């Protein structure tokens, strides 16, 4: 059985910071918890970024992303991260925290963290899902990357962008319905929630097509 997989998407860059995020948890081959927030630190930055991509006018969020970071540390402590072209999300997370403090020394003795989650020491968790874990030290990995998975196993597909893959595998209607259920709005690509849900659908589609039961098959090489 696969462990919890947390699919994430960020809108922003290292110059502006993370302006919007979404986090979709997959458990037992289904979509579970969904978290998303606007974390632009000013109306000006939000408008500048989102107008550039013709998305929406953009308003400042209630809290900057740094104040949401504990959520990502807690989620990573109990699962594996997934993104479409994960190197982008890795770089943005490391812009805020180079090495995730997923398990403190005191937590390793008690088997839990301050949020009440059951945790396992970092080196042991990585060894379970990776190749011993040396290359993941100091990062937010191991990662599942839907971009790289589809590029490796579907070499005949012409383009591997999120939008193109969603269309190729005819997942548009399901994605639109999921996004509408969460917000009541008609979202588009390049909105964090829409992209995270789309990535989650791609991963679910992939695991179903290949009957994946072992997390090692999904991890970035």
Secondary structure, DSSP 8 states (H G I E B T S, - for coil): ----EEEEEEEEETTTEEEEEEEEEEETTEEEEEEEEE--SSHHHHHHHHHHTTS------SS-GGGGHHHHHHHHHTSEEEETTHHHHHHHHHHH-SS---S-HHHHHHTB-TT--B---HHHHHHHHSSSSGGGTTSS--EEEHHHHHHHH-TT-S--SHHHHHHHTT-HHHHHHHHHHHHSS---TTSHHHHHHHHHHHHHHHHHHTT---GGGTB--
